Amino acid sequence: MEPLHIASAILVFGGTFFMVVGSIGLIRLPDFYARLHAAGKPDTLGEILIVLGLILYEPFSFITVKLFFLSFFILVANPTATHAVAMAAYKRGLIPWRKEHR
């Protein structure tokens, strides 16, 4: 097995790990803002790692260029979208969850 294929598999499995952790956080966290954070951060990192793994797997071609532009678009669009959704919820009056003090 070639070293590039091993590195590609490591990146793809790492990205899958972050996607699964983000999904668990989406289920486990208490309010909308925390869930949005859990969905946005690991999702972006997981997708970038998976796409970078695919770039390493594919020899340089037009597909590699497309994957590079896809990763750039993901890197810009995902954080922007989660920020816009959080700001819309905040302006709409959704109050963040706070832990009660005893």
N, C-alpha and C positions, 0 to 999 in steps of 0.2 A: 504494500500500500504506500502511496506517495505521501510525502510530508504535507503537501498542500491539501490533500484530501483529509488528512487527519486534522489539520488546522480548521478546515471547513466544517468538519463534523463537530469539533469543539465549539465553534462559533454558533452553529445551528442549535446544538443542544443547550448552550448557554442562553441563547435567545428564547428557546422554548421554556427553560427554567424561569426566566423573568416573566414570561407571559403567564405561566401557571401561578407564580407567586402573586402577580397582579390580580389574577382572577380570584384567588383566595382572599386577598385584601378587599376586593370589591364585595365579597359576601360577608366578611367578618367585621368590617369597620362600622362605627355607629351612625354617622350622618352623611349627608350628601357631599359635603366638602372633602371629608376624609376619603370617601369612596371615589370621588373624582380624582383626588391625588393618587390613590392606589391604582386607578385605571389609566391615568395619564403617564406617569413616570416610567413604570416598568414596561408598559405597552410600547412606548417609544424606544426604550433601550432594547427590548426584546426584538422588535421589528428591525431595528438597525443591525443588531448582531446576526439575525437570520439572513438579511439581505447581504451583509458583508461575507457571510459564509457561502452564500450562493455566488458571489463575485469571485471568491477564491476557487470555488469548484469549477466554474466555467472558464476555459481559456479566454484570453482577451479577444473580444469580438464586439459587435454592435449590441448584443444582449448585455454585456458587461457595462457598457456606457449607459444603457437604459436603467440597469439596476443601480448604478451610481446616482443618476438623476432621481430615481425613486427614493433612495435613501436620503438624499438632500431634501426632497419634498416632505418626507416623513418627519425629518428633523426640524423643519420649519413649521409645518402645518399642525402637528399634534400638540405641541405646547401652546400654540396660538389658539387652537380650538378649545382646549381645556380652560385656558384663561378666560376666553370669551364666555364660555358657559358658566364659569364660576362668578364672573362679574354680573352676568344677567341674573343669576339666582340671588346674588347679594342685593342688587338694585331692586329686585322684585320683593325683597323683604324676608328672604329665607335666613333665619337666625342660625348661626353655628351652634353645635352641641357643646355644652360645658359640663364638666364633671361636678357633681354636688359636693360641697365641703361639709363635713360634720363637725 
